[in-house]
Amino acid sequence: MAPSTATERSATKTGTSNRVVKKATQKAPVKKAPVRKAPAKKTPTKKAAAKKAPAKKPAKKALTARTADKHILYQMSVQAPDTDSKTFGRWFKKYTGRELRAWREDFCGTSVLSCHHVKNHKDNTAVGVDFHRPTLDWGIKHNVNELLSDEQKKRLTLIESDVLDVTAPKVDCVLALNFSYQVFKTRETLGKYFKQVYKSLKPGGVFYLDALGGPDVMQQKTDRTRHKGFTYHWEQRSFDPISHRIVCAIHFSFPDGTMKKNAFVYDWRMWTLPELRELFVAAGFDDVHVMWEGTDQDTMSGNGIFRRKEVGDMDEAWISMVVGRKK
């Protein structure tokens, strides 16, 4: 079982809130003095109309552990921001009857999901929160400046902070994806986070949080998925049934035999659905429910279709979404 949506970083310490979106700098064009050139002499050829042979494109260099960028590999392996950003918009509209315009993405990492939300509509705004400045800066360089126009950048705000310290600006929806909230290992701390999310929402706002489980997730194993030019490894390193502490890691291997080991390492508490639902209610959320992912009968893996259910399936591994609404 590997993460299937959104961000790779998690917040564990307090930072100072700053707006860190940077605009790409533009250089003024350099004017060149006109230069007169003597007419070139043409060499007579046997076939004046002969076409030049097309220039060969340089072959792309194969990825290696030394040359590959772990954030790019992560986005290629784990995230589907164009699809996911639109999916949350559809879910929100179906649930509330309103368009999803203002959202906040906690543990946003490289902010690629929020970039796509901003791109989806001219009125969409996004706030991304993450405590890890180097990852935010990478996202600004490779996602914000590459994906967004100057106008769209004005509708994206990135905040360098612990998610426990952010309650403004108020938004229609908060996302806590890719299980990053599991860095909080006590009910007191996770409950505090949920209360902060509640304060951050406008009336009628919605909180989406993903969860994973099943006996397969508790096994010590490594799943491998091949991609063009590399292989993604999801390692379940250890699981303690008493504390529910789970340690996982992501590695990437390459055709030349090299490996980018421990590209990302996660030390989490695997929270159960009953615990999450109880903490949602304690934080003040209304209509707390679970959206369960269906199963592809051909592959016996998740099919990406989530439906509201009161009783889950006895799957070996599962992913679901816990949903709560602010009264």
C-alpha positions in Angstrom: 0.0 0.0 0.0 1.5 3.3 -1.1 0.3 6.8 -0.6 -2.0 7.8 -3.4 -2.6 11.5 -3.1 -1.0 14.9 -2.3 2.0 15.9 -0.2 5.1 14.4 1.1 6.1 16.6 4.0 4.8 16.7 7.5 4.8 19.5 10.2 6.4 18.7 13.5 7.7 22.0 14.8 6.6 25.6 15.1 7.7 28.1 12.5 7.0 31.8 11.7 4.2 32.4 9.3 5.4 34.1 6.1 4.0 34.6 2.7 6.7 33.0 0.6 5.3 33.0 -2.9 7.9 34.5 -5.2 7.3 35.9 -8.6 9.5 34.9 -11.4 11.7 37.8 -12.3 11.6 39.2 -15.9 14.6 40.8 -17.5 14.2 43.6 -20.0 15.2 42.7 -23.5 18.6 43.9 -24.5 18.6 46.0 -27.7 21.2 45.1 -30.2 22.7 47.5 -32.7 21.8 46.7 -36.3 24.6 44.9 -38.2 24.7 44.9 -42.0 25.8 41.6 -43.4 27.2 41.0 -46.9 25.0 38.7 -49.0 26.1 35.1 -48.6 27.3 33.4 -51.7 25.4 30.3 -52.6 27.3 27.2 -53.6 25.7 25.6 -56.7 24.2 22.3 -56.0 23.0 19.5 -58.3 19.5 19.7 -56.7 18.6 23.2 -55.7 15.4 21.9 -54.1 17.1 19.2 -52.0 15.8 19.1 -48.5 18.1 19.2 -45.5 18.2 16.1 -43.4 16.3 16.8 -40.1 18.6 17.3 -37.2 18.6 14.5 -34.7 17.3 15.3 -31.2 19.8 14.5 -28.5 18.8 11.4 -26.6 17.6 11.9 -23.1 20.0 10.8 -20.5 18.9 7.9 -18.3 18.0 8.8 -14.8 20.4 7.7 -12.0 20.4 8.1 -8.2 22.8 11.0 -8.6 20.9 13.0 -11.3 17.3 12.4 -10.4 15.3 14.9 -8.3 13.4 13.2 -5.6 10.5 15.7 -5.7 10.0 15.2 -9.4 10.0 11.4 -8.9 7.6 11.7 -6.0 5.1 13.8 -8.0 5.4 11.3 -10.9 4.8 8.3 -8.6 2.3 9.4 -6.0 0.4 12.5 -7.2 -2.2 13.2 -9.8 -2.8 16.9 -9.1 -4.8 17.7 -12.2 -7.3 14.9 -11.6 -7.3 15.2 -7.8 -7.9 19.0 -7.7 -11.0 18.6 -9.9 -12.2 15.6 -7.9 -12.3 17.6 -4.7 -14.2 20.3 -6.5 -16.8 17.8 -7.6 -17.1 16.2 -4.2 -17.5 19.6 -2.5 -20.2 20.7 -5.0 -22.1 17.5 -4.7 -22.0 17.6 -0.9 -22.7 21.4 -0.3 -24.3 22.5 -3.5 -21.6 25.2 -3.9 -18.6 25.7 -6.0 -15.3 25.1 -4.2 -13.4 28.4 -4.6 -11.2 28.9 -1.5 -9.2 26.0 -0.1 -6.3 25.3 2.2 -3.9 22.4 1.7 -2.1 21.5 4.9 1.3 19.7 4.7 1.3 21.1 1.1 4.9 20.2 0.4 5.7 21.3 -3.2 2.2 22.8 -3.5 1.5 21.2 -6.9 -2.0 20.3 -5.9 -2.9 23.8 -4.9 -1.3 25.2 -8.1 -3.7 23.0 -10.1 -6.7 24.2 -8.0 -5.8 27.8 -8.8 -5.5 26.9 -12.5 -9.0 25.3 -12.6 -11.0 28.5 -12.3 -10.3 32.3 -12.4 -12.0 32.7 -9.0 -10.2 29.9 -7.2 -7.8 30.7 -4.4 -5.5 28.4 -2.4 -3.4 28.6 0.8 -0.7 26.0 1.3 0.9 25.4 4.7 4.1 23.5 5.4 6.9 24.1 7.9 9.7 22.9 5.6 11.0 26.0 3.8 13.4 24.1 1.4 10.4 22.1 0.1 8.3 25.2 -0.3 11.1 26.9 -2.2 11.5 23.9 -4.5 7.8 24.1 -5.2 7.9 27.8 -5.9 10.7 27.3 -8.5 9.4 24.1 -10.2 5.6 24.3 -9.8 4.5 27.9 -9.0 6.7 29.6 -11.5 6.4 26.9 -14.1 2.6 26.3 -13.9 1.0 29.6 -13.0 0.7 33.0 -14.7 1.4 36.2 -12.8 -2.3 36.6 -12.2 -2.7 33.1 -10.9 0.3 33.5 -8.6 -1.6 36.3 -6.8 -4.3 33.7 -5.9 -1.9 31.3 -4.2 -0.5 32.0 -0.8 2.1 29.7 0.8 2.7 29.9 4.5 5.8 28.5 6.2 4.4 27.4 9.6 3.3 24.5 11.7 -0.3 23.6 10.8 -1.1 23.8 14.5 -0.6 27.6 14.4 -2.7 28.5 11.3 -6.4 29.6 11.4 -6.5 32.4 8.8 -7.5 33.2 6.2 -10.9 31.5 6.4 -11.6 29.0 3.6 -14.4 26.8 2.2 -12.3 23.6 2.5 -9.2 22.2 4.3 -7.3 19.2 2.9 -5.0 17.0 5.0 -3.8 14.4 2.5 -1.3 11.6 2.1 -1.6 10.7 5.8 0.8 13.5 6.9 -1.3 14.3 9.9 -0.2 10.9 11.3 2.9 12.6 12.5 0.8 13.7 15.4 1.0 10.7 17.8 -1.3 11.7 20.7 -5.0 12.3 20.9 -4.3 15.7 22.5 -2.2 17.0 19.7 -4.3 15.5 16.8 -7.4 16.9 18.5 -5.8 20.3 18.8 -5.1 20.2 15.0 -8.7 19.3 14.2 -9.9 22.2 16.3 -7.6 24.6 14.5 -9.0 23.3 11.2 -12.5 23.9 12.4 -11.7 27.5 13.3 -10.2 27.9 9.8 -13.3 27.0 8.0 -16.2 29.3 7.0 -19.7 28.2 8.1 -20.6 25.2 6.1 -16.9 24.5 5.2 -15.7 20.9 4.8 -12.6 19.1 6.1 -11.2 16.2 4.0 -8.7 13.8 5.5 -7.4 10.5 4.1 -6.8 7.3 6.1 -5.3 3.9 5.4 -5.5 0.5 7.1 -6.0 -3.2 6.7 -3.8 -6.2 7.7 -1.6 -5.8 4.7 -0.5 -2.3 5.8 0.8 -3.8 9.0 3.1 -6.2 7.3 6.9 -5.7 6.9 7.2 -5.5 3.1 8.1 -3.4 0.1 5.8 -2.8 -2.9 7.4 -1.8 -6.2 5.9 0.1 -9.1 7.7 0.6 -12.4 7.6 3.9 -14.1 9.4 5.2 -17.2 13.0 5.4 -16.3 12.8 4.4 -12.6 11.1 2.1 -10.1 9.1 3.4 -7.1 9.6 1.5 -3.8 7.1 1.8 -0.9 8.6 0.1 2.2 6.6 -0.7 5.2 9.5 -1.0 7.6 7.9 -1.7 10.9 4.6 -1.6 12.8 4.0 -1.8 16.5 0.5 -3.1 17.3 0.5 -1.6 20.8 1.3 2.0 20.0 0.3 1.8 16.3 3.6 3.4 15.4 4.4 2.7 11.8 7.6 3.6 10.0 7.6 3.7 6.2 10.0 4.9 3.5 10.1 5.7 -0.2 13.1 4.7 -2.4 13.7 5.0 -6.1 15.9 2.7 -8.2 17.2 3.1 -11.7 18.2 1.0 -14.7 21.9 1.5 -14.0 21.5 -0.3 -10.6 21.7 2.8 -8.4 19.1 3.6 -5.8 18.0 6.8 -4.1 17.4 5.2 -0.7 15.3 6.8 2.0 14.3 9.6 -0.3 11.4 10.1 2.1 11.0 8.5 5.5 7.7 8.6 7.6 7.4 8.0 11.3 3.7 7.9 12.0 1.0 6.7 14.3 -1.6 4.9 12.2 -4.9 6.2 13.4 -8.0 4.1 13.1 -11.3 5.3 11.6 -13.2 5.2 14.9 -10.6 7.3 16.6 -10.6 9.9 13.7 -14.3 10.1 13.6 -14.5 10.6 17.4 -11.9 13.4 17.2 -13.7 15.1 14.4 -16.9 15.2 16.5 -15.0 16.4 19.6 -13.6 19.3 17.5 -17.1 20.3 16.6 -17.6 18.9 13.2 -21.1 17.9 12.0 -22.2 15.0 9.7 -18.9 13.2 10.2 -18.7 10.3 7.8 -16.4 8.0 5.8 -16.0 7.8 2.0 -14.7 4.3 1.2 -12.7 3.5 -1.9 -14.1 0.7 -4.1 -12.2 -2.3 -5.4 -11.2 -3.0 -9.0 -12.4 -6.6 -9.5 -9.7 -7.3 -12.1 -6.7 -6.1 -10.2 -8.2 -6.4 -6.6 -6.7 -3.0 -5.9 -8.4 0.4 -5.2 -10.4 1.8 -8.1 -10.2 5.4 -7.2 -14.0 5.7 -6.7 -15.0 6.8 -3.2 -18.6 6.4 -1.8 -20.1 7.2 1.5 -20.5 4.0 3.6 -21.4 3.2 7.1 -19.8 -0.3 7.0 -16.5 -0.9 5.4 -15.2 -3.9 3.5 -12.9 -6.5 4.9 -10.1 -5.5 2.5 -6.5 -6.6 3.0 -5.5 -2.9 2.5 -7.8 0.1 2.1 -7.8 3.9 1.7 -10.7 6.0 2.7 -11.6 9.7 3.3 -12.9 11.1 6.6 -15.2 14.0 6.0 -16.6 16.6 8.5 -18.6 19.8 8.0 -18.5 23.0 10.1 -22.0 23.8 11.4 
